[in-house]
Amino acid sequence: MKRIVIKVGSSVLTELNTIAKERMLNLLSLIAQARQKYEVILVSSGAVAAGYTALKLDRDKHISKKVLAAVGQPILMSGYKNKFDIYSIDTSQILLTEEDLDSRTHTKIFQQIIEKTLENGILPIVNENDISTTPEQLFGDNDQLSAHVAHYTNSDTLIILSDIEGLYDSNPKNNPKAKIRKIVNKITEEELSQKFTPNSRFASGGIVTKLKAAEYIMSQNMEMFLCSGYDLTTAREFLMEDKHNKGTLFSQKTKVENKT
């Protein structure tokens, strides 16, 4: 059975300062379906945004962000548990710092936890540990965290569910004729050096962090698929029907099998 990592961002999970319950339920429905075909690891943003639903602090202030994460993490996980119970799916919570994937001992422990969790039919939900990390230890965003998680768990594909439908050939905000690039084999330095442009105040990077994640994934001879987290039709077609109608597949392979 192939193994995949699904990463979902804050902009997908929250709306108007509250948890987007319908989108979360749609996500869980997709994951429940995908688990029939894949081993699934979920990397979830949203702790800080969830915290803001209960406590209005300035998330740009270092300590305030940590407090929001501390308040929001149980809110987020409670939302997941309540909805995953509908599908009789048990979950585990794994909080990581960059150090956990930069140490042989810590990395091995993380890998063993993932293997044992999946072996017992439990869905791992991974997030960065915003509370205990220092600025020097931060991945900075869950796009790059999810790429490292995919690599160190020997996953086949990283699926990033975002507030955009894929990588466009130009900025769709400025060019109404912009088209989605279906397959990307190489990312340029110019693309990687763009200004970070998150669409949500609780997001960490925007398209640049996704491109950096894709570059890392491709350097490990893996694939990454970027698509909308608002409408999961594209993700469902890609995962369950081997159809690539929308979204962007990042792959160094010259021919992408079964994704036509």
Summary of the structure (lengths in Angstrom):
residues: 260
radius of gyration: 17.3
end to end distance: 21.5
largest distance: 49.9
contacts: 862
relative contact order: 0.16
helix: 43%
strand: 19%
